Amino acid sequence: MPEIKRKSNTMSAANNPFEPVTHMRQDQAELLRALCHVTGTEFDSKLTEVEAAERIDNLRDSLQNLSQSR
């Protein structure tokens, strides 16, 4: 399973509406699949690069909050 560490994956397209919308990268898909598996959430293979980055950050936050509450 890929290492889960806090790092922003947000691409410049999030801040620049003129950047083209691209499908998520392979490394994002692998990490997102792993995070979805661990959290029991559904993996969406149709996310854009920016959407995947946001989803990864949200799932990491959820995992961190869960581990801190134990």
C-alpha positions in Angstrom: 0.0 0.0 0.0 1.3 3.5 -0.8 2.6 5.5 2.1 0.0 7.9 3.5 1.6 11.2 4.4 0.2 14.7 4.4 1.1 16.5 1.3 -1.0 18.7 -1.0 -1.6 17.2 -4.4 -3.6 20.2 -5.6 -2.5 21.2 -9.0 -2.3 24.7 -10.5 -5.6 24.2 -12.3 -7.4 24.7 -8.9 -6.2 28.3 -8.9 -6.2 28.9 -12.7 -9.5 28.4 -14.6 -7.6 28.5 -17.9 -5.6 25.3 -17.1 -7.0 22.3 -19.0 -9.0 19.8 -17.0 -7.1 16.5 -16.9 -7.9 13.0 -15.6 -6.2 12.1 -12.4 -2.6 10.8 -12.6 -1.7 7.2 -12.0 0.0 7.9 -8.7 -3.2 9.7 -7.5 -5.4 6.8 -8.6 -3.2 4.3 -6.7 -3.2 6.4 -3.5 -6.9 7.2 -3.7 -7.7 3.5 -4.2 -5.7 2.6 -1.1 -7.3 5.4 1.0 -10.8 4.4 -0.2 -10.1 0.8 0.8 -8.9 1.8 4.3 -11.8 4.2 4.9 -14.4 2.0 3.3 -15.5 4.6 0.8 -16.1 4.2 -2.9 -13.3 4.9 -5.4 -14.4 7.1 -8.3 -12.1 6.5 -11.3 -13.6 9.5 -13.2 -12.2 12.3 -11.0 -10.1 15.0 -12.5 -6.6 15.7 -11.2 -7.8 18.5 -9.0 -10.8 16.6 -7.7 -8.6 13.6 -6.9 -6.2 15.9 -5.0 -9.0 17.3 -3.0 -10.5 13.8 -2.3 -7.0 12.6 -1.2 -6.6 15.5 1.2 -10.1 15.0 2.7 -9.6 11.2 3.2 -6.2 11.9 4.8 -7.8 14.4 7.1 -10.5 11.9 8.0 -7.9 9.2 8.8 -5.8 11.6 10.9 -8.9 12.7 12.9 -9.9 9.1 13.4 -6.4 8.1 14.7 -6.3 11.1 17.0 -9.7 10.3 18.6 -8.5 6.8 19.7 
